[in-house]
Amino acid sequence: MTTPIKWGIIGPGKIARKFATDIKVTTNAVLHAVASRSEAQAESFAKEFGASHAYAGYEAMLQCPDLDAIYIATPHVFHAEHTLMCLDAGIPVLCEKPFAINTQQVKAMIAKAQAKDVFLMEALWTAFLPTMKATKTLLADGDLGEVFSIRADFGFKAPYLPDKRIFNSALGGGALLDIGIYPVFLALFLFGVPKHIKASAKIGITGVDEEIGIVFSYQDGKMAHLHSTVLTNTSTEAFIYGTKGTIHLHGRWFTPTTMHLNLFDAPSPKEFQFDYKSGGFEYEIEEASQCIANGKKKVRYSPLILAFN
Ligand SMILES: NC(=O)c1ccc[n+]([C@@H]2O[C@H](COP(=O)([O-])OP(=O)(O)OC[C@H]3O[C@@H](n4cnc5c(N)ncnc54)[C@H](OP(=O)(O)O)[C@@H]3O)[C@@H](O)[C@H]2O)c1
């Protein structure tokens, strides 16, 4: 077995806890260091999850002598700044979704990774789940016949806390950047970059989009109907429609354990069942660690990157 990739975390908040939990079931990665704005938080997080090093201040962790990679788990608006800081130090980066908050930032991050020849990947964990691989295989094998559209949503009733991430424009709030990127990802992942995009949003009193509807239209006639909201719970399902049938990714489709293939000429739907070893982040951690171990430098899997490369 090869030596596991030693990971450091920047921003040990809510989602970093999930990363630190799921890394334990990976075969090629370990949590090695944690950096927080607060010394006490860095130390307590490191102790809880078994990291050997705790740093007060994000920049301080760049001096860690045997760190292989950094996971950035700060709010969206800091992703570009923190990614650029790590890439400048020559350290590979796995950056939480959304990769950044605008195209200028995305372009700067890609340019830096390329100039420094350092690995950079968006932590869009859904891309690495077994369901996504199974869906792509069914489409490639032609099971659905001619595939012509996608319908996907992601909505939840977020607690109205105007100072916190979701409703706070200064922290990059809003439905699109927080959760709308998942339906957008699905369309880009399965159909690629559209020819036309039409979108309409409800902007709330804090200035962020609370609800958004998007239609992607493709050169070959395909369409993707995408919806996201932080005002209410939606079924959060995805459907892929073809001339011979439908794939149904069940509720909370972005992390599903079951999906159905409903073929019009089959007597009953075919069920696919997937069990994760942990919460599901283990797949992206293993993928990023494998790429880093293999010396792969390509920037990977971001819907934004797909759209801009
Ligand atoms: N992949 C997923 O399923 C998923 C799910 C939820 C969120 N996310 C993404 O992960 C990122 C973090 O989300 P989260 O829910 O974990 O956020 P959070 O708990 O609110 O913040 C994460 C950490 O960022 C640090 N931070 C630095 N500057 C900050 C500031 N000005 N205000 C608040 N925190 C600051 C804090 O750590 P220290 O103070 O200790 O340095 C904080 O604990 C977001 O971009 C989000 O989109 C991904």
PDBQT file of the ligand as one rigid body, heavy atoms in Angstrom, charges set to zero:
ROOT
HETATM    1  N1  LIG A 401     -20.191  19.656  -0.009  1.00  0.00    +0.000 N 
HETATM    2  C1  LIG A 401     -21.239  19.856   0.775  1.00  0.00    +0.000 C 
HETATM    3  O1  LIG A 401     -22.120  19.021   0.925  1.00  0.00    +0.000 OA
HETATM    4  C2  LIG A 401     -21.336  21.148   1.518  1.00  0.00    +0.000 A 
HETATM    5  C3  LIG A 401     -22.300  21.286   2.515  1.00  0.00    +0.000 A 
HETATM    6  C4  LIG A 401     -22.320  22.468   3.241  1.00  0.00    +0.000 A 
HETATM    7  C5  LIG A 401     -21.446  23.480   2.933  1.00  0.00    +0.000 A 
HETATM    8  N2  LIG A 401     -20.537  23.327   1.916  1.00  0.00    +0.000 N 
HETATM    9  C6  LIG A 401     -19.618  24.418   1.561  1.00  0.00    +0.000 C 
HETATM   10  O2  LIG A 401     -18.583  24.473   2.523  1.00  0.00    +0.000 OA
HETATM   11  C7  LIG A 401     -18.237  25.847   2.768  1.00  0.00    +0.000 C 
HETATM   12  C8  LIG A 401     -18.321  26.096   4.274  1.00  0.00    +0.000 C 
HETATM   13  O3  LIG A 401     -19.632  25.836   4.705  1.00  0.00    +0.000 OA
HETATM   14  P1  LIG A 401     -19.966  25.592   6.258  1.00  0.00    +0.000 P 
HETATM   15  O4  LIG A 401     -21.423  25.362   6.338  1.00  0.00    +0.000 OA
HETATM   16  O5  LIG A 401     -19.018  24.600   6.822  1.00  0.00    +0.000 OA
HETATM   17  O6  LIG A 401     -19.639  27.050   6.795  1.00  0.00    +0.000 OA
HETATM   18  P2  LIG A 401     -19.378  27.581   8.277  1.00  0.00    +0.000 P 
HETATM   19  O7  LIG A 401     -19.426  26.445   9.260  1.00  0.00    +0.000 OA
HETATM   20  O8  LIG A 401     -20.270  28.736   8.462  1.00  0.00    +0.000 OA
HETATM   21  O9  LIG A 401     -17.878  28.162   8.136  1.00  0.00    +0.000 OA
HETATM   22  C9  LIG A 401     -16.774  27.337   7.958  1.00  0.00    +0.000 C 
HETATM   23  C10 LIG A 401     -15.583  27.939   8.647  1.00  0.00    +0.000 C 
HETATM   24  O10 LIG A 401     -15.031  28.996   7.870  1.00  0.00    +0.000 OA
HETATM   25  C11 LIG A 401     -14.226  29.794   8.724  1.00  0.00    +0.000 C 
HETATM   26  N3  LIG A 401     -14.400  31.222   8.398  1.00  0.00    +0.000 N 
HETATM   27  C12 LIG A 401     -13.448  32.052   7.915  1.00  0.00    +0.000 A 
HETATM   28  N4  LIG A 401     -13.898  33.281   7.736  1.00  0.00    +0.000 NA
HETATM   29  C13 LIG A 401     -15.180  33.291   8.136  1.00  0.00    +0.000 A 
HETATM   30  C14 LIG A 401     -16.175  34.295   8.242  1.00  0.00    +0.000 A 
HETATM   31  N5  LIG A 401     -15.956  35.568   7.888  1.00  0.00    +0.000 N 
HETATM   32  N6  LIG A 401     -17.389  33.936   8.698  1.00  0.00    +0.000 NA
HETATM   33  C15 LIG A 401     -17.645  32.661   9.045  1.00  0.00    +0.000 A 
HETATM   34  N7  LIG A 401     -16.720  31.666   8.975  1.00  0.00    +0.000 NA
HETATM   35  C16 LIG A 401     -15.491  31.977   8.549  1.00  0.00    +0.000 A 
HETATM   36  C17 LIG A 401     -14.622  29.453  10.158  1.00  0.00    +0.000 C 
HETATM   37  O11 LIG A 401     -13.584  28.663  10.709  1.00  0.00    +0.000 OA
HETATM   38  P3  LIG A 401     -12.511  29.242  11.752  1.00  0.00    +0.000 P 
HETATM   39  O12 LIG A 401     -13.133  30.435  12.421  1.00  0.00    +0.000 OA
HETATM   40  O13 LIG A 401     -12.311  28.091  12.684  1.00  0.00    +0.000 OA
HETATM   41  O14 LIG A 401     -11.296  29.572  10.972  1.00  0.00    +0.000 OA
HETATM   42  C18 LIG A 401     -15.845  28.585   9.978  1.00  0.00    +0.000 C 
HETATM   43  O15 LIG A 401     -16.002  27.635  10.996  1.00  0.00    +0.000 OA
HETATM   44  C19 LIG A 401     -19.214  26.704   1.962  1.00  0.00    +0.000 C 
HETATM   45  O16 LIG A 401     -18.592  27.204   0.813  1.00  0.00    +0.000 OA
HETATM   46  C20 LIG A 401     -20.331  25.732   1.576  1.00  0.00    +0.000 C 
HETATM   47  O17 LIG A 401     -20.910  25.980   0.316  1.00  0.00    +0.000 OA
HETATM   48  C21 LIG A 401     -20.459  22.180   1.237  1.00  0.00    +0.000 A 
ENDROOT
TORSDOF 0
